[in-house]
């Protein structure tokens, strides 16, 4: 039995609600995946703060038609479509999807949309190479720590160099005074 009109309206409303909190969308072809594999993909994406949503292309088109930011996604809607919706960690979601794709060898990334711009498959995959938010925090903390260490060593070195200078002066004066 097919979906009722009311059921379809609920799906479109749910998609619109999801899109309102989304930073980017990645479109994949999930043909050939089992229910268990789709569940595994959803769990992996959820762990990275994203959502995997499967819906009919027509319902996705209806959900994005009033939002200019998401309209470019329509060019990727064909065959079996799953949307990977990201809230924060865009690179982490794409990395996780690429790991899943490597494990199953069944899905294909078609492209994506970021800030109202369509991303080709290559552009979308390049986002996986970006460091995650946690990695960026670690890099910044490391840089701040290194700077603080250099400042501390520099401050410690000033009295030491003054003391060495005075000692050299005393040695020089002491050496001349003894003659």
PyMOL commands that set and color helices and strands:
alter all, ss='L'
color gray80, all
select helices_A, chain A and resi 5-20+35-47+57-64+71-76+90-104+121-129+133-177
alter helices_A, ss='H'
color red, helices_A
select strands_A, chain A and resi 24-29+50-54+81-86+108-114+117-119
alter strands_A, ss='S'
color yellow, strands_A
deselect
rebuild
show_as cartoon
